Amino acid sequence: KFDQLEQGKPFNALASAFNQYCGTLLQNSELTQLKQKLAHQINHALGREAYHLAKLIPNLATILGLQLHYIIHDEGCIDAQKRLQYLL
């Protein structure tokens, strides 16, 4: 049922799963070190490109310390799909 409702959004099921995982990290204070390690590894691996994932995974934006209202949403659909495939 989930896939039927979200067919128009590429990688939506994957983004939703990662968002839930990041939400769990944010809610559990015992996982602070894991959250910091994840943020460091993502920033190290992706650098400025991490904001493209943050657009799809809001809880990841919180972990990375990005503010969503500063994220630019003006790229075309084809470019966004290609960039996401590259990042994943």
N, C-alpha and C positions, 0 to 999 in steps of 0.2 A: 504494500500500500504506500509506503514512504516513497519508493522509487516512482510510482505512478504520479504522485502529486508534485514531484520535484524533477521531472524529466528535463525541463528546459535549463536547468542549472548544472553545468558540468562539475563533477567531483563533489556534488552536494552531500552525498552520504558520507564520504570521507571527511569533508570539512566538518560535518555535524559530529562525527565520532571524535575528531580531534578537539572540537570545541567542548564537548562533554568531558574529555580527559583533562583539558586545561582548567575547566571549571572545578573539577575534583581537586586539582592541585591548589587552586585558589581558596577553596573552602577548608582545606585541611592544613592547619598551621604546623603540623608535624612534618609536612612535606616541603618546608621552606627551602632546605638545601637542594632538594631535587628540582624545585622550581627555578632557583638561581642557576643551577647547573644547566638546565634546559635553556634558559634565556641566554646564557653565555655561549653555549654551543650553537644555537640558532643564529645569534648575532655574529659569531665568528665565521660560520659557514656561509651565511647569506648576506651579511652586511646590510646595506640599505635596501636590498631586495626583499628583506623580511616583511616589509609593510604590505607587499602583495599577498602574502599569506594572511596577514592580520586583517585584511579586508574581508576575507572569508571566514576567519576564525577570531571573533571578537575577544574571547577569553585569552587567546594568545597575545593579542595586542596589549592586554592588561599585564600579562606576565613580562612582556618585553618593555613595558613602560611607554608604549606608544599611545598617543591620544587620537582616537578615531576621527574626530572632526578635522584633524590636520591631514588626514590621508586623502590623496587626490583620487577621484573616481571618474576621471574623464577619458580613460583609455577605451578603445573599442573592444567589442566582444571577442573578435578573432585574436587581437593582440593579447588580451587578458588570458584567453585559453592557452595560447602558445607559451606565455610567460609562466603560467601555473604548471603546465606540463614540464617545462624546463626545471622549475624549482622542485617538483616532486621527483 
